[in-house]
Amino acid sequence: MTARLDPFAVAPAQMKGWMGISLATSSSLDPVVVSLVEVLASQINGCANCLNMHTAFARERGETEQRLHLLPAWRDAPCYSDRERAALGWTEALTRLSERPALDAAREALETHFDKEEQVKLTLMINVINGWNRLAVGFKLWVEPEAAKTAAARTA
């Protein structure tokens, strides 16, 4: 796949800021939850670039193949904790916002398992991954996981 344009070359200051927000947000949460959120949102949005990258990162963090493969059916799979389910439900609700999801039920589970600060951080994380999905899909981006790590290290 050939990118339509390179947003890092076209708008370097804004992309550096976006990368900084992304890294700060993801590092403020449990890495297991971050991995699940990144992969589920990327699945919903059909973002091959982000799926390739975030499944690789999730495996590096110790995530299992079983849990990665079962994410599309997270409600029926017994391998996720109640806290992870709350994060997945909130991710799905916010990512599918235009479909009018059951926000009240998702918010209730979120409030049960995450304190107020974590709720904000998780919501920011969901916005960040949805933003990356839109950049990658919109501009046909493809970044290998190792190249993404190098770019993130330069931005940090």
C-alpha positions in Angstrom: 0.0 0.0 0.0 1.3 3.4 -0.9 0.4 6.3 1.5 -1.6 9.1 -0.1 0.5 11.5 1.9 2.8 11.5 4.9 1.2 13.6 7.7 4.5 13.7 9.6 6.2 15.4 6.6 3.2 17.7 5.7 2.4 18.9 9.3 5.4 17.9 11.5 4.6 20.2 14.4 1.0 19.0 14.7 1.9 15.3 14.2 4.7 15.7 16.9 2.1 17.1 19.2 -0.4 14.3 18.3 2.3 11.7 19.0 3.1 13.3 22.3 -0.6 13.2 23.4 -0.8 9.6 22.2 2.3 8.5 24.2 1.3 10.4 27.3 -2.2 9.0 27.3 -1.2 5.4 26.6 1.5 5.5 29.3 -1.0 6.8 31.9 -3.1 3.5 31.8 -2.6 -0.2 32.5 -0.8 -1.5 29.4 -3.1 -4.5 29.1 -6.1 -2.3 29.0 -4.4 0.0 26.4 -3.6 -3.0 24.2 -7.2 -4.3 24.3 -8.6 -0.8 23.6 -6.2 -0.2 20.7 -6.9 -3.6 19.0 -10.7 -3.5 19.5 -11.1 0.0 18.2 -8.8 -0.8 15.2 -10.9 -3.9 14.5 -14.1 -1.9 14.6 -12.7 0.8 12.3 -11.1 -1.7 9.9 -7.6 -0.2 10.3 -5.1 -2.8 9.0 -2.1 -0.6 9.9 -3.1 -0.2 13.5 -4.2 -3.9 13.8 -0.7 -4.9 12.5 1.1 -2.6 14.9 -1.0 -2.9 18.0 -1.3 -6.7 18.0 2.5 -6.9 17.7 2.9 -4.5 20.6 0.2 -6.4 22.6 2.1 -9.7 22.2 5.3 -7.9 23.3 3.5 -6.9 26.5 2.5 -10.5 27.1 -1.0 -10.6 25.6 -2.1 -14.1 24.5 -3.2 -15.1 21.0 -6.4 -16.4 22.5 -7.4 -13.1 24.0 -6.4 -11.2 20.8 -8.4 -13.6 18.6 -11.5 -13.4 20.9 -11.7 -9.6 21.0 -14.5 -9.4 18.4 -16.5 -11.7 20.7 -15.4 -10.2 24.0 -18.9 -10.3 25.6 -19.0 -14.1 25.2 -15.4 -15.0 26.0 -14.6 -15.9 29.6 -10.9 -14.8 29.4 -11.4 -11.0 30.2 -11.8 -9.5 33.6 -14.8 -7.4 34.6 -12.5 -4.3 34.4 -11.3 -5.2 30.9 -14.9 -5.8 29.9 -15.9 -2.4 31.1 -13.0 -0.9 29.1 -14.0 -2.9 26.0 -17.7 -1.9 26.4 -16.7 1.8 26.7 -14.4 1.5 23.7 -17.1 -0.1 21.6 -19.7 2.4 22.6 -17.5 5.5 21.8 -16.1 4.0 18.6 -19.6 3.2 17.4 -21.1 6.4 18.6 -23.0 7.1 15.4 -24.9 3.8 15.8 -26.4 5.0 19.0 -24.9 2.4 21.3 -26.2 1.6 24.8 -24.0 4.4 26.4 -25.8 4.3 29.8 -24.9 0.6 30.3 -21.4 1.1 29.1 -20.9 4.1 31.4 -22.3 2.2 34.4 -19.8 -0.6 33.9 -17.1 2.0 33.4 -18.0 3.8 36.7 -18.0 0.5 38.6 -14.5 -0.5 37.6 -12.6 2.8 36.9 -12.2 5.9 39.1 -13.0 9.3 37.6 -9.5 10.1 36.6 -9.1 6.7 34.9 -12.5 7.2 33.1 -11.1 10.4 31.6 -7.8 8.8 30.7 -9.5 5.8 29.1 -11.8 8.1 27.1 -8.8 10.0 25.9 -7.1 6.8 24.9 -10.2 5.7 22.9 -10.2 9.1 21.2 -6.5 8.7 20.4 -6.7 5.3 18.8 -9.8 6.3 16.9 -7.8 9.4 15.6 -4.9 7.2 14.6 -7.3 4.8 12.8 -8.7 7.7 10.8 -5.3 9.0 9.9 -4.1 5.6 8.8 -7.2 4.6 6.9 -7.7 8.1 5.4 -4.2 8.5 4.1 -3.5 4.7 3.5 -0.6 4.7 6.0 1.4 1.6 6.7 4.0 1.7 9.4 5.8 -1.5 10.5 5.8 -1.9 14.3 9.6 -1.4 14.6 9.5 1.8 12.6 6.6 3.1 14.8 8.7 2.5 17.9 11.6 4.4 16.4 9.3 7.3 15.5 7.8 7.3 19.0 11.3 7.3 20.6 12.3 10.4 18.5 9.1 12.2 19.6 9.4 11.4 23.3 
